[in-house]
Amino acid sequence: MKYFLKEDYDALCNEIVVLCDRIKEIGKEMGASCQEGAETFHDNFAHEDGIRQQHMWSTKLRDLITIRNESKIIPIPSTRVEKVSLGNTVTYKEVGSNKENCRKISSFIVFVDQENCISYNSPVARILTGGMAGDIREGVVGGKKKKFEIIKIA
């Protein structure tokens, strides 16, 4: 199961519609490139490129539809929570550093507000999830062992 916040799920559905439209447009362009005669699909760059593009976008479309079909929308908690979970904004810092980071733990794929969100499936989010303010959590990020102190959960 893949979990999504409503806004990211809606963006995923919109991306599927955009890809469907793109694939249809490529098909129209391929048809137009072959209108001169029955033999024009041979040695026709526009037609061959269209086939490659349709394959590429169709693969991405199939992947996104699979993700959508395996998805569940998770509502953001309306009450104050004490443990880091999907939908929370967590302020944390790496132990030994004074630089604080503030990120929202977001969907399987982050479409909305990508700069301030991290997927719940990212290494940092997996380390922080379940922690409480004041906890020091450790795990591996980028092949290196790291420790994070949770400062605040909103």
N, CA and C atoms as an extended XYZ file, in Angstrom:
462
Properties=species:S:1:pos:R:3:atomname:S:1:resname:S:1:resid:I:1 pbc="F F F"
N         0.847       -1.173        0.000 N   MET     1
C         0.000        0.000        0.000 CA  MET     1
C         0.897        1.242        0.000 C   MET     1
N         0.519        2.218       -0.799 N   LYS     2
C         1.239        3.482       -0.875 CA  LYS     2
C         0.322        4.571       -0.335 C   LYS     2
N         0.849        5.386        0.552 N   TYR     3
C         0.024        6.381        1.237 CA  TYR     3
C         0.232        7.769        0.646 C   TYR     3
N        -0.875        8.498        0.537 N   PHE     4
C        -0.846        9.834       -0.049 CA  PHE     4
C        -1.667       10.793        0.784 C   PHE     4
N        -1.192       12.036        0.840 N   LEU     5
C        -2.021       13.121        1.330 CA  LEU     5
C        -2.932       13.514        0.171 C   LEU     5
N        -4.087       14.069        0.461 N   LYS     6
C        -5.094       14.352       -0.569 CA  LYS     6
C        -4.529       15.184       -1.717 C   LYS     6
N        -3.787       16.251       -1.408 N   GLU     7
C        -3.294       17.129       -2.474 CA  GLU     7
C        -2.316       16.414       -3.400 C   GLU     7
N        -1.487       15.527       -2.868 N   ASP     8
C        -0.571       14.766       -3.717 CA  ASP     8
C        -1.315       13.712       -4.523 C   ASP     8
N        -2.346       13.096       -3.936 N   TYR     9
C        -3.148       12.118       -4.676 CA  TYR     9
C        -3.855       12.805       -5.848 C   TYR     9
N        -4.417       13.977       -5.602 N   ASP    10
C        -5.075       14.729       -6.677 CA  ASP    10
C        -4.080       15.091       -7.776 C   ASP    10
N        -2.863       15.480       -7.398 N   ALA    11
C        -1.821       15.812       -8.376 CA  ALA    11
C        -1.412       14.571       -9.168 C   ALA    11
N        -1.360       13.414       -8.504 N   LEU    12
C        -1.066       12.150       -9.190 CA  LEU    12
C        -2.131       11.873      -10.245 C   LEU    12
N        -3.402       12.009       -9.876 N   CYS    13
C        -4.503       11.779      -10.826 CA  CYS    13
C        -4.424       12.763      -11.989 C   CYS    13
N        -4.076       14.006      -11.709 N   ASN    14
C        -3.937       15.004      -12.765 CA  ASN    14
C        -2.782       14.645      -13.698 C   ASN    14
N        -1.682       14.175      -13.144 N   GLU    15
C        -0.535       13.772      -13.963 CA  GLU    15
C        -0.915       12.623      -14.898 C   GLU    15
N        -1.754       11.710      -14.441 N   ILE    16
C        -2.226       10.605      -15.280 CA  ILE    16
C        -3.033       11.156      -16.459 C   ILE    16
N        -3.903       12.122      -16.207 N   VAL    17
C        -4.700       12.739      -17.278 CA  VAL    17
C        -3.780       13.440      -18.282 C   VAL    17
N        -2.792       14.177      -17.784 N   VAL    18
C        -1.852       14.884      -18.659 CA  VAL    18
C        -1.092       13.891      -19.535 C   VAL    18
N        -0.648       12.780      -18.963 N   LEU    19
C         0.075       11.775      -19.749 CA  LEU    19
C        -0.823       11.144      -20.810 C   LEU    19
N        -2.070       10.868      -20.470 N   CYS    20
C        -3.016       10.317      -21.460 CA  CYS    20
C        -3.167       11.279      -22.634 C   CYS    20
N        -3.325       12.555      -22.342 N   ASP    21
C        -3.453       13.567      -23.395 CA  ASP    21
C        -2.181       13.629      -24.243 C   ASP    21
N        -1.031       13.545      -23.591 N   ARG    22
C         0.256       13.591      -24.311 CA  ARG    22
C         0.390       12.401      -25.259 C   ARG    22
N         0.016       11.232      -24.799 N   ILE    23
C         0.104       10.026      -25.636 CA  ILE    23
C        -0.835       10.145      -26.835 C   ILE    23
N        -2.037       10.672      -26.619 N   LYS    24
C        -2.978       10.881      -27.740 CA  LYS    24
C        -2.413       11.862      -28.752 C   LYS    24
N        -1.804       12.942      -28.265 N   GLU    25
C        -1.218       13.959      -29.158 CA  GLU    25
C        -0.082       13.360      -29.982 C   GLU    25
N         0.737       12.527      -29.374 N   ILE    26
C         1.823       11.869      -30.108 CA  ILE    26
C         1.245       10.989      -31.207 C   ILE    26
N         0.166       10.286      -30.902 N   GLY    27
C        -0.490        9.448      -31.916 CA  GLY    27
C        -0.988       10.268      -33.091 C   GLY    27
N        -1.556       11.435      -32.807 N   LYS    28
C        -2.026       12.317      -33.885 CA  LYS    28
C        -0.853       12.790      -34.740 C   LYS    28
N         0.251       13.152      -34.086 N   GLU    29
C         1.440       13.602      -34.814 CA  GLU    29
C         2.008       12.478      -35.678 C   GLU    29
N         1.980       11.260      -35.175 N   MET    30
C         2.460       10.126      -35.960 CA  MET    30
C         1.578        9.918      -37.186 C   MET    30
N         0.272       10.020      -36.988 N   GLY    31
C        -0.651        9.866      -38.116 CA  GLY    31
C        -0.428       10.938      -39.171 C   GLY    31
N        -0.225       12.172      -38.725 N   ALA    32
C         0.006       13.273      -39.661 CA  ALA    32
C         1.301       13.068      -40.442 C   ALA    32
N         2.298       12.445      -39.813 N   SER    33
C         3.574       12.234      -40.499 CA  SER    33
C         3.478       11.166      -41.583 C   SER    33
N         2.407       10.398      -41.587 N   CYS    34
C         2.251        9.307      -42.555 CA  CYS    34
C         1.162        9.586      -43.588 C   CYS    34
N         0.676       10.796      -43.683 N   GLN    35
C        -0.449       11.085      -44.578 CA  GLN    35
C        -0.056       11.212      -46.036 C   GLN    35
N         1.207       11.300      -46.334 N   GLU    36
C         1.620       11.488      -47.719 CA  GLU    36
C         1.444       10.230      -48.557 C   GLU    36
N         1.522        9.070      -47.974 N   GLY    37
C         1.364        7.828      -48.721 CA  GLY    37
C         1.486        6.641      -47.799 C   GLY    37
N         1.156        5.492      -48.301 N   ALA    38
C         1.149        4.279      -47.488 CA  ALA    38
C         2.545        3.864      -47.055 C   ALA    38
N         3.555        4.265      -47.797 N   GLU    39
C         4.922        3.843      -47.498 CA  GLU    39
C         5.682        4.830      -46.624 C   GLU    39
N         5.054        5.925      -46.210 N   THR    40
C         5.805        6.962      -45.510 CA  THR    40
C         6.176        6.600      -44.085 C   THR    40
N         5.653        5.515      -43.516 N   PHE    41
C         6.070        5.157      -42.164 CA  PHE    41
C         7.441        4.506      -42.175 C   PHE    41
N         7.939        4.071      -43.353 N   HIS    42
C         9.301        3.549      -43.464 CA  HIS    42
C        10.258        4.725      -43.544 C   HIS    42
N        11.362        4.644      -42.826 N   ASP    43
C        12.380        5.698      -42.823 CA  ASP    43
C        11.775        7.073      -42.543 C   ASP    43
N        10.825        7.112      -41.644 N   ASN    44
C        10.148        8.356      -41.290 CA  ASN    44
C        10.524        8.679      -39.839 C   ASN    44
N        11.419        9.664      -39.658 N   PHE    45
C        11.902        9.980      -38.323 CA  PHE    45
C        10.767       10.346      -37.380 C   PHE    45
N         9.833       11.180      -37.837 N   ALA    46
C         8.734       11.628      -36.966 CA  ALA    46
C         7.923       10.433      -36.471 C   ALA    46
N         7.685        9.471      -37.333 N   HIS    47
C         6.923        8.281      -36.948 CA  HIS    47
C         7.714        7.423      -35.967 C   HIS    47
N         8.987        7.207      -36.263 N   GLU    48
C         9.833        6.384      -35.388 CA  GLU    48
C        10.024        7.039      -34.022 C   GLU    48
N        10.211        8.366      -34.023 N   ASP    49
C        10.346        9.087      -32.759 CA  ASP    49
C         9.043        9.014      -31.967 C   ASP    49
N         7.919        9.105      -32.660 N   GLY    50
C         6.611        8.982      -32.005 CA  GLY    50
C         6.445        7.629      -31.327 C   GLY    50
N         6.899        6.579      -31.981 N   ILE    51
C         6.820        5.235      -31.388 CA  ILE    51
C         7.648        5.183      -30.106 C   ILE    51
N         8.858        5.743      -30.140 N   ARG    52
C         9.715        5.770      -28.942 CA  ARG    52
C         9.056        6.576      -27.818 C   ARG    52
N         8.528        7.749      -28.172 N   GLN    53
C         7.895        8.587      -27.156 CA  GLN    53
C         6.648        7.918      -26.574 C   GLN    53
N         5.840        7.315      -27.430 N   GLN    54
C         4.644        6.625      -26.917 CA  GLN    54
C         5.031        5.507      -25.959 C   GLN    54
N         6.065        4.775      -26.294 N   HIS    55
C         6.516        3.699      -25.406 CA  HIS    55
C         6.970        4.262      -24.064 C   HIS    55
N         7.796        5.333      -24.113 N   MET    56
C         8.319        5.932      -22.894 CA  MET    56
C         7.179        6.462      -22.015 C   MET    56
N         6.274        7.257      -22.587 N   TRP    57
C         5.182        7.849      -21.804 CA  TRP    57
C         4.175        6.800      -21.361 C   TRP    57
N         3.962        5.774      -22.177 N   SER    58
C         3.040        4.701      -21.789 CA  SER    58
C         3.570        3.914      -20.595 C   SER    58
N         4.879        3.716      -20.555 N   THR    59
C         5.492        3.033      -19.416 CA  THR    59
C         5.316        3.863      -18.146 C   THR    59
N         5.567        5.169      -18.248 N   LYS    60
C         5.382        6.047      -17.083 CA  LYS    60
C         3.922        6.067      -16.660 C   LYS    60
N         3.013        6.134      -17.630 N   LEU    61
C         1.576        6.122      -17.334 CA  LEU    61
C         1.185        4.840      -16.606 C   LEU    61
N         1.648        3.710      -17.110 N   ARG    62
C         1.341        2.420      -16.475 CA  ARG    62
C         1.854        2.394      -15.035 C   ARG    62
N         3.060        2.911      -14.807 N   ASP    63
C         3.623        2.944      -13.457 CA  ASP    63
C         2.787        3.820      -12.519 C   ASP    63
N         2.377        4.996      -13.004 N   LEU    64
C         1.572        5.893      -12.172 CA  LEU    64
C         0.186        5.320      -11.883 C   LEU    64
N        -0.399        4.641      -12.862 N   ILE    65
C        -1.706        4.015      -12.632 CA  ILE    65
C        -1.580        2.898      -11.597 C   ILE    65
N        -0.497        2.130      -11.666 N   THR    66
C        -0.262        1.082      -10.669 CA  THR    66
C        -0.139        1.692       -9.278 C   THR    66
N         0.614        2.777       -9.170 N   ILE    67
C         0.758        3.461       -7.877 CA  ILE    67
C        -0.592        3.958       -7.397 C   ILE    67
N        -1.372        4.590       -8.296 N   ARG    68
C        -2.696        5.094       -7.905 CA  ARG    68
C        -3.593        3.953       -7.415 C   ARG    68
N        -3.539        2.812       -8.093 N   ASN    69
C        -4.389        1.681       -7.711 CA  ASN    69
C        -3.978        1.054       -6.385 C   ASN    69
N        -2.734        1.284       -5.973 N   GLU    70
C        -2.234        0.746       -4.707 CA  GLU    70
C        -2.222        1.810       -3.607 C   GLU    70
N        -2.914        2.928       -3.850 N   SER    71
C        -2.843        4.077       -2.949 CA  SER    71
C        -3.992        4.151       -1.969 C   SER    71
N        -3.693        4.807       -0.875 N   LYS    72
C        -4.697        5.124        0.130 CA  LYS    72
C        -4.459        6.557        0.576 C   LYS    72
N        -5.542        7.342        0.622 N   ILE    73
C        -5.439        8.725        1.070 CA  ILE    73
C        -5.482        8.740        2.594 C   ILE    73
N        -4.509        9.428        3.180 N   ILE    74
C        -4.415        9.535        4.632 CA  ILE    74
C        -4.786       10.969        5.029 C   ILE    74
N        -5.792       11.128        5.889 N   PRO    75
C        -6.146       12.488        6.325 CA  PRO    75
C        -5.085       13.032        7.285 C   PRO    75
N        -4.858       14.328        7.212 N   ILE    76
C        -3.924       14.970        8.141 CA  ILE    76
C        -4.598       15.039        9.500 C   ILE    76
N        -3.908       14.631       10.562 N   PRO    77
C        -4.517       14.673       11.892 CA  PRO    77
C        -4.951       16.092       12.264 C   PRO    77
N        -6.151       16.212       12.837 N   SER    78
C        -6.661       17.537       13.198 CA  SER    78
C        -6.275       17.929       14.624 C   SER    78
N        -5.809       16.969       15.385 N   THR    79
C        -5.406       17.266       16.767 CA  THR    79
C        -3.892       17.189       16.877 C   THR    79
N        -3.384       17.739       17.949 N   ARG    80
C        -1.941       17.729       18.188 CA  ARG    80
C        -1.478       16.288       18.360 C   ARG    80
N        -0.392       15.957       17.677 N   VAL    81
C         0.156       14.603       17.785 CA  VAL    81
C         1.497       14.666       18.498 C   VAL    81
N         1.824       13.579       19.135 N   GLU    82
C         3.074       13.548       19.889 CA  GLU    82
C         4.171       12.784       19.166 C   GLU    82
N         3.802       11.957       18.178 N   LYS    83
C         4.796       11.183       17.441 CA  LYS    83
C         4.799       11.607       15.975 C   LYS    83
N         5.982       11.596       15.380 N   VAL    84
C         6.130       11.948       13.970 CA  VAL    84
C         5.417       10.891       13.123 C   VAL    84
N         4.561       11.380       12.222 N   SER    85
C         3.871       10.478       11.298 CA  SER    85
C         3.544       11.227       10.014 C   SER    85
N         2.987       10.520        9.064 N   LEU    86
C         2.608       11.090        7.776 CA  LEU    86
C         1.690       12.284        7.988 C   LEU    86
N         2.020       13.400        7.332 N   GLY    87
C         1.221       14.608        7.436 CA  GLY    87
C         1.744       15.600        8.455 C   GLY    87
N         2.660       15.179        9.324 N   ASN    88
C         3.237       16.093       10.327 CA  ASN    88
C         4.375       16.899        9.726 C   ASN    88
N         4.562       18.083       10.274 N   THR    89
C         5.751       18.875        9.978 CA  THR    89
C         6.672       18.710       11.176 C   THR    89
N         7.886       18.312       10.890 N   VAL    90
C         8.833       18.029       11.967 CA  VAL    90
C        10.062       18.926       11.814 C   VAL    90
N        10.469       19.513       12.917 N   THR    91
C        11.709       20.294       12.966 CA  THR    91
C        12.746       19.395       13.630 C   THR    91
N        13.891       19.250       12.980 N   TYR    92
C        14.932       18.351       13.484 CA  TYR    92
C        16.293       18.899       13.082 C   TYR    92
N        17.328       18.371       13.729 N   LYS    93
C        18.689       18.719       13.326 CA  LYS    93
C        19.562       17.485       13.481 C   LYS    93
N        20.594       17.454       12.671 N   GLU    94
C        21.562       16.375       12.791 CA  GLU    94
C        22.386       16.643       14.041 C   GLU    94
N        22.582       15.610       14.863 N   VAL    95
C        23.357       15.767       16.100 CA  VAL    95
C        24.766       16.218       15.722 C   VAL    95
N        25.239       17.255       16.397 N   GLY    96
C        26.545       17.821       16.108 CA  GLY    96
C        26.478       19.011       15.165 C   GLY    96
N        25.283       19.317       14.703 N   SER    97
C        25.085       20.452       13.801 CA  SER    97
C        24.101       21.423       14.437 C   SER    97
N        24.246       22.681       14.150 N   ASN    98
C        23.297       23.664       14.661 CA  ASN    98
C        22.212       23.985       13.648 C   ASN    98
N        22.314       23.422       12.442 N   LYS    99
C        21.356       23.731       11.380 CA  LYS    99
C        20.072       22.915       11.564 C   LYS    99
N        18.982       23.646       11.746 N   GLU   100
C        17.677       22.994       11.868 CA  GLU   100
C        17.041       22.837       10.494 C   GLU   100
N        16.351       21.734       10.318 N   ASN   101
C        15.565       21.479        9.117 CA  ASN   101
C        14.115       21.355        9.534 C   ASN   101
N        13.235       21.834        8.695 N   CYS   102
C        11.805       21.719        8.953 CA  CYS   102
C        11.165       21.145        7.704 C   CYS   102
N        10.641       19.938        7.794 N   ARG   103
C        10.058       19.258        6.637 CA  ARG   103
C         8.734       18.612        7.014 C   ARG   103
N         7.830       18.611        6.061 N   LYS   104
C         6.561       17.909        6.223 CA  LYS   104
C         6.768       16.484        5.719 C   LYS   104
N         6.361       15.507        6.528 N   ILE   105
C         6.426       14.114        6.112 CA  ILE   105
C         5.234       13.904        5.185 C   ILE   105
N         5.523       13.631        3.924 N   SER   106
C         4.470       13.650        2.913 CA  SER   106
C         4.305       12.297        2.236 C   SER   106
N         3.633       12.328        1.123 N   SER   107
C         3.165       11.159        0.380 CA  SER   107
C         4.288       10.295       -0.183 C   SER   107
N         3.891        9.137       -0.706 N   PHE   108
C         4.820        8.217       -1.369 CA  PHE   108
C         5.576        8.948       -2.472 C   PHE   108
N         4.847        9.716       -3.287 N   ILE   109
C         5.447       10.607       -4.273 CA  ILE   109
C         4.992       12.008       -3.898 C   ILE   109
N         5.939       12.916       -3.778 N   VAL   110
C         5.603       14.286       -3.400 CA  VAL   110
C         5.436       15.111       -4.677 C   VAL   110
N         4.219       15.596       -4.910 N   PHE   111
C         3.953       16.460       -6.052 CA  PHE   111
C         3.847       17.916       -5.617 C   PHE   111
N         3.195       18.146       -4.479 N   VAL   112
C         2.886       19.489       -4.011 CA  VAL   112
C         3.948       19.932       -2.996 C   VAL   112
N         4.427       21.167       -3.115 N   ASP   113
C         5.385       21.749       -2.173 CA  ASP   113
C         6.614       20.857       -1.990 C   ASP   113
N         7.223       20.495       -3.098 N   GLN   114
C         8.350       19.565       -3.064 CA  GLN   114
C         9.539       20.085       -2.262 C   GLN   114
N         9.698       21.391       -2.202 N   GLU   115
C        10.858       21.964       -1.515 CA  GLU   115
C        10.805       21.743       -0.007 C   GLU   115
N         9.612       21.764        0.582 N   ASN   116
C         9.482       21.673        2.036 CA  ASN   116
C         8.946       20.334        2.523 C   ASN   116
N         8.839       19.379        1.626 N   CYS   117
C         8.300       18.062        1.995 CA  CYS   117
C         9.301       16.967        1.669 C   CYS   117
N         9.196       15.878        2.406 N   ILE   118
C         9.949       14.671        2.072 CA  ILE   118
C         8.986       13.494        2.103 C   ILE   118
N         9.221       12.538        1.236 N   SER   119
C         8.389       11.342        1.200 CA  SER   119
C         8.567       10.546        2.489 C   SER   119
N         7.472        9.956        2.974 N   TYR   120
C         7.568        9.120        4.173 CA  TYR   120
C         8.497        7.943        3.938 C   TYR   120
N         8.781        7.654        2.675 N   ASN   121
C         9.620        6.517        2.323 CA  ASN   121
C        11.103        6.896        2.223 C   ASN   121
N        11.436        8.183        2.410 N   SER   122
C        12.836        8.607        2.328 CA  SER   122
C        13.584        8.143        3.585 C   SER   122
N        14.895        7.992        3.482 N   PRO   123
C        15.658        7.523        4.649 CA  PRO   123
C        15.480        8.404        5.889 C   PRO   123
N        15.520        9.726        5.730 N   VAL   124
C        15.382       10.618        6.887 CA  VAL   124
C        13.999       10.463        7.511 C   VAL   124
N        12.960       10.451        6.690 N   ALA   125
C        11.593       10.320        7.219 CA  ALA   125
C        11.407        8.980        7.934 C   ALA   125
N        11.979        7.918        7.394 N   ARG   126
C        11.853        6.608        8.058 CA  ARG   126
C        12.525        6.633        9.435 C   ARG   126
N        13.639        7.362        9.547 N   ILE   127
C        14.325        7.464       10.840 CA  ILE   127
C        13.474        8.264       11.829 C   ILE   127
N        12.903        9.375       11.372 N   LEU   128
C        12.155       10.269       12.261 CA  LEU   128
C        10.776        9.725       12.643 C   LEU   128
N        10.145        8.963       11.761 N   THR   129
C         8.782        8.489       11.995 CA  THR   129
C         8.702        7.654       13.274 C   THR   129
N         7.737        8.014       14.101 N   GLY   130
C         7.527        7.326       15.373 CA  GLY   130
C         8.232        8.001       16.535 C   GLY   130
N         9.111        8.943       16.220 N   GLY   131
C         9.837        9.651       17.269 CA  GLY   131
C         9.012       10.765       17.884 C   GLY   131
N         9.435       11.196       19.062 N   MET   132
C         8.758       12.277       19.783 CA  MET   132
C         9.735       13.431       19.961 C   MET   132
N         9.206       14.628       20.236 N   ALA   133
C        10.064       15.792       20.462 CA  ALA   133
C        11.060       15.477       21.568 C   ALA   133
N        12.323       15.795       21.320 N   GLY   134
C        13.389       15.514       22.284 CA  GLY   134
C        14.115       14.207       22.003 C   GLY   134
N        13.527       13.321       21.229 N   ASP   135
C        14.171       12.039       20.900 CA  ASP   135
C        15.371       12.254       19.997 C   ASP   135
N        16.350       11.382       20.156 N   ILE   136
C        17.464       11.308       19.220 CA  ILE   136
C        17.324        9.965       18.524 C   ILE   136
N        17.179       10.038       17.208 N   ARG   137
C        16.958        8.832       16.396 CA  ARG   137
C        18.147        8.666       15.464 C   ARG   137
N        18.521        7.431       15.199 N   GLU   138
C        19.656        7.212       14.322 CA  GLU   138
C        19.349        6.177       13.263 C   GLU   138
N        20.058        6.309       12.150 N   GLY   139
C        19.893        5.394       11.032 CA  GLY   139
C        20.892        5.727        9.942 C   GLY   139
N        20.751        5.054        8.819 N   VAL   140
C        21.693        5.215        7.722 CA  VAL   140
C        21.055        6.077        6.632 C   VAL   140
N        21.791        7.122        6.239 N   VAL   141
C        21.375        8.009        5.150 CA  VAL   141
C        22.555        8.145        4.204 C   VAL   141
N        22.355        7.798        2.961 N   GLY   142
C        23.451        7.912        1.989 CA  GLY   142
C        24.644        7.057        2.339 C   GLY   142
N        24.421        5.929        2.973 N   GLY   143
C        25.500        5.026        3.338 CA  GLY   143
C        26.263        5.424        4.597 C   GLY   143
N        25.819        6.503        5.251 N   LYS   144
C        26.501        6.958        6.467 CA  LYS   144
C        25.532        6.919        7.642 C   LYS   144
N        26.054        6.507        8.794 N   LYS   145
C        25.244        6.485       10.004 CA  LYS   145
C        25.056        7.911       10.499 C   LYS   145
N        23.808        8.305       10.736 N   LYS   146
C        23.492        9.666       11.172 CA  LYS   146
C        22.563        9.623       12.375 C   LYS   146
N        22.666       10.679       13.196 N   LYS   147
C        21.776       10.846       14.346 CA  LYS   147
C        21.035       12.165       14.179 C   LYS   147
N        19.728       12.123       14.451 N   PHE   148
C        18.891       13.306       14.341 CA  PHE   148
C        18.161       13.538       15.659 C   PHE   148
N        18.117       14.798       16.058 N   GLU   149
C        17.343       15.172       17.227 CA  GLU   149
C        16.044       15.817       16.748 C   GLU   149
N        14.931       15.295       17.263 N   ILE   150
C        13.627       15.853       16.917 CA  ILE   150
C        13.366       17.021       17.861 C   ILE   150
N        13.164       18.190       17.303 N   ILE   151
C        12.988       19.396       18.097 CA  ILE   151
C        11.505       19.706       18.327 C   ILE   151
N        10.726       19.629       17.247 N   LYS   152
C         9.317       20.009       17.357 CA  LYS   152
C         8.498       19.249       16.324 C   LYS   152
N         7.261       18.912       16.681 N   ILE   153
C         6.330       18.247       15.770 CA  ILE   153
C         5.078       19.108       15.679 C   ILE   153
N         4.668       19.400       14.477 N   ALA   154
C         3.436       20.199       14.301 CA  ALA   154
C         2.483       19.477       13.380 C   ALA   154
